[in-house]
Amino acid sequence: MADAEPRPNSDLATRTMSALVMLAVSGFALWAGGMAWMVFVLVIGIGVWFEWSGLCLKMYPPGGKRTVWRYGGAVYCGIACAVLLALRDMPEGMYTVLMIVGAVIGTDIGAYIFGRTIGGPKIAPRISPSKTWAGLLGGMTGATLVIVLMTYLEMRQSFDLEGGFATSRSCPSLASELPVLVVSGIVLAILAQAGDFFQSWMKRKAGVKDSGNLLPGHGGLFDRVDGLLLVLVVTGNLILLSELAGGL
């Protein structure tokens, strides 16, 4: 939901409390892994598909087009869920999931800060009037910073430990990795924004502001993960394919 229109300040406490609860539940499930992570991902995936389906009911009259869109949403959400489950089972899977989710959050935060402070031309005002090119630049910056930070932490964790702490000599320089990390941040931010635009288009066509009201102050589940879905479908599968290729 990058570069989104701010809600009333009176809603801030509710939004903050909801965000803390979501963070605690998702964080525990990710840390626990196994069945806890599977149940969490499936519950969220099913909830997102129900909201997607609800939008489809308002977008199109009964008929083949509505059915195709609803089944397409099931496939879209199903792939994203499958990627999340597979990524968590990889070596360093927790880092990978945290990096992807954190980069999407970084995209939202960076886009909001740049969009509000710089403003400027809109990207697609008919679809999402609040999103600007400056916001997209901020999203790229935020995603890149998160990816660089998470990569650095992962590299420290993977190196030899002395007395329980990694020494500065054991930690490699990120200089050689920076070009790839920067490109990854840019691509991920573009994908996250594209997923956000896609959901904004669906809501505009359906004539609604939010995809649901399950999360107080935040709208629906689909509103929270719109950008993450496309990121998972594209980059998640690329990561998995690279892992498979490396194992051959």
C-alpha positions in Angstrom: 0.0 0.0 0.0 2.8 2.4 -0.8 2.1 6.1 -1.1 -1.4 5.6 0.2 -3.7 8.4 1.3 -3.3 9.0 5.0 -6.3 8.1 7.2 -7.6 10.4 10.0 -5.2 10.9 13.0 -8.0 9.6 15.3 -7.5 6.3 13.7 -3.8 6.2 14.5 -4.1 4.3 17.8 -6.2 1.6 16.1 -3.9 1.3 13.2 -0.9 1.0 15.5 -2.4 -1.6 17.7 -3.5 -3.6 14.7 -0.1 -3.4 13.1 1.6 -4.6 16.4 -0.8 -7.6 16.6 -0.2 -8.5 13.0 3.6 -8.2 13.5 3.5 -10.4 16.6 1.4 -13.1 15.0 3.3 -13.2 11.7 6.7 -13.0 13.5 5.9 -15.9 15.8 4.6 -18.1 12.9 7.8 -17.3 10.9 10.1 -18.1 13.8 8.2 -21.3 14.7 8.1 -22.5 11.1 6.7 -26.0 10.4 3.0 -26.4 11.0 2.6 -22.9 12.6 3.9 -21.2 9.5 1.9 -23.4 7.2 -1.4 -22.7 9.0 -0.6 -19.0 9.2 0.2 -18.8 5.4 -2.9 -20.8 4.4 -5.2 -18.8 6.6 -3.9 -15.5 5.2 -4.0 -16.9 1.6 -7.6 -18.1 1.9 -8.6 -14.8 3.5 -7.0 -12.8 0.7 -8.7 -15.0 -1.9 -12.1 -14.4 -0.3 -11.6 -10.6 -0.5 -10.4 -11.0 -4.1 -13.5 -13.0 -4.9 -15.6 -10.3 -3.2 -14.1 -7.7 -5.4 -14.8 -9.8 -8.5 -18.5 -10.1 -7.5 -18.7 -6.3 -7.7 -16.5 -5.9 -10.8 -18.4 -8.2 -13.1 -22.0 -9.6 -13.5 -22.6 -13.3 -13.2 -21.0 -15.1 -16.1 -17.8 -16.5 -17.5 -15.6 -13.4 -16.9 -16.4 -13.3 -13.2 -15.7 -17.0 -12.8 -12.4 -16.7 -14.7 -11.3 -13.8 -12.4 -12.3 -15.7 -9.2 -10.4 -18.9 -10.3 -7.5 -16.7 -11.5 -7.3 -15.2 -8.0 -7.2 -18.7 -6.4 -4.2 -19.5 -8.6 -2.5 -16.2 -7.9 -2.9 -16.5 -4.1 -2.1 -20.2 -4.2 1.2 -19.6 -6.0 2.2 -16.9 -3.5 1.4 -19.1 -0.5 3.3 -22.1 -2.0 6.3 -19.8 -2.6 6.2 -18.6 1.0 6.1 -22.1 2.3 8.9 -23.3 0.1 11.1 -20.4 0.9 10.8 -21.0 4.6 12.0 -24.5 4.2 15.2 -23.4 2.3 18.5 -23.1 4.1 18.5 -19.6 5.7 14.8 -19.6 4.8 13.8 -17.2 7.6 16.3 -14.6 6.4 15.0 -15.0 2.8 11.4 -14.5 3.9 12.3 -11.6 6.2 14.3 -10.0 3.3 11.4 -10.2 0.8 8.7 -9.1 3.3 11.0 -6.4 4.7 11.8 -5.1 1.3 8.1 -4.7 0.5 7.6 -2.9 3.7 10.6 -0.7 2.9 9.1 0.0 -0.4 5.9 1.2 1.2 7.7 3.4 3.8 10.1 4.9 1.3 7.3 5.6 -1.2 5.2 7.3 1.5 8.1 9.5 2.8 9.3 10.5 -0.7 5.7 10.9 -2.0 4.7 13.2 0.9 7.8 15.3 1.1 8.7 15.6 -2.6 5.3 15.0 -4.4 5.4 15.8 -8.1 3.9 14.1 -11.1 1.5 11.2 -10.6 2.2 7.8 -12.1 -1.3 6.8 -13.0 -3.8 9.3 -11.4 -6.9 7.5 -12.8 -5.9 4.3 -11.0 -4.3 5.6 -7.8 -4.2 9.4 -7.5 -1.8 9.4 -4.6 1.1 7.6 -6.1 4.0 9.7 -7.6 7.2 9.1 -9.4 9.0 10.5 -6.4 7.2 7.8 -4.3 8.5 5.1 -6.6 12.0 6.4 -6.3 11.6 6.3 -2.5 10.2 2.8 -2.7 13.3 1.7 -4.6 15.5 3.3 -2.0 13.7 1.7 0.9 13.7 -1.7 -0.7 17.4 -1.5 -1.5 18.3 -0.4 2.0 16.4 -3.4 3.5 18.0 -5.9 1.1 21.5 -4.6 1.8 21.0 -4.7 5.5 19.5 -8.2 5.5 22.3 -9.5 3.2 24.9 -8.0 5.5 23.3 -9.6 8.6 23.1 -13.0 6.8 26.7 -12.8 5.7 27.8 -12.1 9.3 25.7 -15.0 10.6 27.2 -17.4 8.0 30.8 -16.6 8.8 33.0 -18.2 11.5 32.1 -17.0 15.0 34.7 -16.4 17.7 33.5 -16.4 21.3 30.0 -16.2 20.0 30.5 -12.9 18.1 31.6 -12.4 14.5 34.8 -10.4 14.2 35.1 -7.5 11.8 37.8 -9.5 9.9 35.4 -12.4 9.4 32.7 -10.3 7.8 33.1 -9.8 4.0 32.7 -6.5 2.3 29.4 -5.9 0.5 31.1 -3.9 -2.3 31.2 -6.8 -4.7 27.5 -7.6 -4.0 26.2 -4.1 -4.1 25.3 -3.9 -7.9 23.2 -7.0 -7.7 21.6 -5.9 -4.4 20.7 -2.5 -5.9 19.2 -4.0 -9.0 17.2 -6.4 -6.8 15.9 -3.5 -4.7 14.8 -1.6 -7.8 13.1 -4.6 -9.4 11.4 -5.6 -6.2 10.1 -2.1 -5.6 8.7 -1.9 -9.1 7.0 -5.3 -8.7 5.5 -4.2 -5.3 4.2 -1.0 -6.8 2.8 -2.9 -9.8 0.9 -5.3 -7.5 -0.4 -2.3 -5.5 -1.6 -0.6 -8.7 -3.3 -3.8 -9.8 -5.3 -4.1 -6.6 -6.1 -0.3 -6.8 -7.5 -0.9 -10.3 -9.6 -3.8 -9.0 -11.0 -1.7 -6.1 -11.7 1.2 -8.4 -13.5 -1.0 -10.9 -15.5 -2.6 -8.0 -16.3 0.8 -6.6 -14.9 0.3 -3.1 -12.1 1.9 -1.0 -10.9 -1.2 0.8 -10.9 -4.8 -0.1 -12.4 -5.7 3.3 -12.7 -4.5 6.9 -11.0 -7.4 8.8 -8.1 -5.3 10.0 -9.1 -2.3 12.1 -7.7 0.9 10.6 -6.0 -1.1 7.7 -8.9 -2.4 5.6 -8.6 -5.9 4.4 -5.9 -8.6 4.1 -5.6 -8.0 0.4 -5.0 -4.3 1.1 -2.0 -5.3 3.2 -0.4 -7.8 0.9 -1.2 -6.5 -2.6 2.4 -5.7 -3.5 3.8 -8.7 -1.7 1.7 -11.1 -3.8 3.2 -10.1 -7.1 6.7 -10.0 -5.6 6.3 -13.6 -4.3 4.9 -14.9 -7.6 7.8 -13.4 -9.6 10.9 -13.1 -7.4 10.0 -16.0 -5.1 9.9 -18.4 -8.1 13.2 -17.0 -9.5 14.9 -17.7 -6.1 13.5 -21.2 -6.0 14.5 -21.9 -9.6 18.1 -20.6 -8.9 18.2 -22.9 -5.9 17.1 -25.9 -8.0 19.6 -25.0 -10.7 22.4 -24.8 -8.1 21.5 -28.2 -6.8 21.8 -29.9 -10.1 
